[in-house]
Amino acid sequence: MHHIESEILAGHYVAGMQLPTERELAARLSVGRGAVREAIRVLQAQGIVTSGTGPGNGTRIRTTPGDALGRMLRLQLALDVTSVEDLTETRVVVEKAATVAAARQGPGASLRRAEMLVGRMEHQSDPDSFNELDTSFHIAIIEASGNHMLSMLSSAIRHTLSGPIRQAEERLTNWDEVRARLVAEHRGILEAVKARDPDLASELVERHIRHSYEVLLPSGFTINAGHTHS
């Protein structure tokens, strides 16, 4: 595994490239084929390589290796004990940067998707379904920035928080009121991005994130493996 990682870092293996066969790697590294096979399984689990059967398939470096970072980051966030304050600050930094970039980019497919998602949120009262739309909306806005790294970071944070937020929404006694406010805030962010007003979009998304966590995830809570703790 370390050999393959070193070759990737050295630029010898690039996205989409087919790796040598198990037999060739085993001979090159003076190890058994079982060790090579296990290393490839680990790299598959990490999202670095894909393996297929049949002529011309074999094991290849993934053409979308950035997906691997997102998966690993989501696992790290889920396994680590992380305070809501830390996640809030991280999310504010990432989403403000992405929202500013999206506002400067102008209209596109991601913003059209965000528009559709806000429309669906306006008619969705179920907390679980609303939370899925909420997550998809924020990811769509960030994708509109055109910055793949920001998209990966934000997606990892959002998916880590989605479970605790959903649990918190189900406990709210004033869910309808909170839902209406969230929809209005999402609509405001979207309109500011569409109007290509990065300052307003940045201000609105930060206010939205901070206020949402104040209501849903009070100070002092931590998140570990998808659960909140006080």
N, C-alpha and C positions, 0 to 999 in steps of 0.2 A: 504493500500500500504506500509506504513512504517513497519507494522508487517512482511510482506513478505520480504521486503528488509533486515530487521533485522535478519530474519531466514536464509536468504542466506549468510549474512556476518558472522553469527555464525556457518555456515557449516551444518545447519540442513536441508536446501534444497539445493540439488546439481543438476548439469546439467542433464537433462533427467528425473528428478524425477517428479511424478505427485503430484499436490497440493491437499489438501482436497477439497471437494465440496463447492459450494457457501453456502449451508445450514450449513455445518460443520464450515466453517470459520466465518460465521455470528454469530453462537452460541458461538464459542470460544472467539470472540472479543466483543460480546454483541452489535452488530450493525445490521442494516437492510441488507437484501440481496442486495438491490439496491446499497448500499455503497460498498459492496464487488465487485459487478459486475462492478461498475465504476472504482474501483482500478485496477481490472484485465484488463479493457480496456486500462487504462493508461500504465500499464506494457507491454501490447501487443504492444502499439504504440512505446514504448521505445525499443522494441526488447528483453525484458527480458523473457517473457513467450509466449507460443503458446497455442491456444485453438482449440480443435477438438470436433466433435460430435460423438455420438455412444458409445457403451460399451467399456470401457478400454481406452478411449481417454481423455476427460476432459482437464484440464489446466496443462501444464507441463513447467518446466524451460527449456529454449532453450538449445539444445545440443551444439550450437555454440554461446555462449553469447558474445564473442568478437565482433561479428557483431554489437551489440548494441552500443558499444563504438565508432566504426567507424561512425555510423549514427549520434549519438549525437554530435560527434566532428565536422562532416561536417555541421550540423545545427548551431552549435555555431560559427564556422568560417564564415558562410554565414550571420549570424545575427549581428555579431560584426563588427565594423569598424577596419580593419586591414591594416597596411601599407604594401606595397610591400616589403620594406626592411625587416620587421619582418618576413614575410612569406619566403622570400629568405633565410635568415639566418637559420630559422627553417628547411627549406627543405634541405639546404646544410648539416646541422648536421645529419639529419635523413638519407638522401640518401648516404652520405659518409660512415656512419657506416654500412648501409645495403650492399653497394657495396663491401666494404672490406670483410664483412662476406660472401657474395656470391662468391667472388674470392677465399676465403679459402675453401669453400664448394666443389667447382669443378662442373663438368657438371651435368645436371639434366633436368627434364621436363620443368622447368621454363626457363632455358637458351635456350632450343630448341624452346620454344615459342617466346622468345625474338628475336632469329635468324629469325624466320618466319616473325615477325612483322617488322624488319628492311628491309627485302626483299620486303614486301608490301609497306613500306614507299618510297622505291626507285622508285616505279612506281605510286605513288599517288600524284596528283597535286592539288586536291581539299582541301582547307584549313580545312574545317570541318572534312572530313574523315581523313586527315593527323593528326589533333589534337587528334582524338580518338585513332589512332594507336600509337601516341607519348605517350599518357597517359598509354595505355596498355603496351607499352615497358618498361616504368619506373617501373610500378607495377610488371611486370614479373621479372625484375632484382632484385627488392627488395624481392619478394617472394622466389627467389633463395637463399636468405640469410638464410631461414629457421626460421626467427624471426617473429612470428606472430604480435607482438606488433609494430615493425617497419613497417610492411605491413599495419596495420590499420592506423597508423599515416600518413604515406606517401599517402595512398589512399585518406584520408580525405583532405589533403592539395592539392593533384593533382586535385581532383574533384571540389574543391572550386575555383581553378585557371583556370580550363578548359574553362569556359565561357569567362572571360576577355581575356585569351590568344587567343581564337578563334576569338574574335572581333578584337583584335590587328592584327592578321595575315591577316584578310580580308582587313584591311586598308593599308597594306604594298604595296608599288609600286614595290618593288624588291623581291616579294614573291618567285619566282623561285630560285633566288640566296640564299635567306635565307633557303629555303627548302633543297637545296643541302648541305648547310653547316650543317644543323641539322642532316641530314641523315649520313653524314660523322662522326659527333661527336658521334652519337648513335652507329655507327659501331665500332668506336675506343673504346668506353666504353665496348661494348660487347666483343671485341677481348681481351681486357686487363683482363676482368673477366674470359674468357675461358682459357687464358694463366696462370691463377692463380697468377696474379701480383697485389696484393691489393694496393700497393703504387701508381702504375700508374693508376689503376682503380679509386682510390679515387681522385687523382689529376684531371683526365679527367672529372669526373662527377661534381666536384665543378666548374671547368672552364666552363663547358657546362651550368650549371644552371645560373651562374652569367652573362655570356655573353648573354644568351637567354633573361633574364629579362632586361638587359640593352637595348636590341633591341626592345623587345615587350612591356615592361611595365616600362616606365621611372620613375626615382626617383620622389617622391612626390605624386605618385598615391596611393589611398587607395582602398580597396575592401570591399564592403558591399552588402550582399544579391545578390552576383553574378555580381555586376556592378563595373566598375572602375570609380574613380573620381580624378580629378586633383585639 
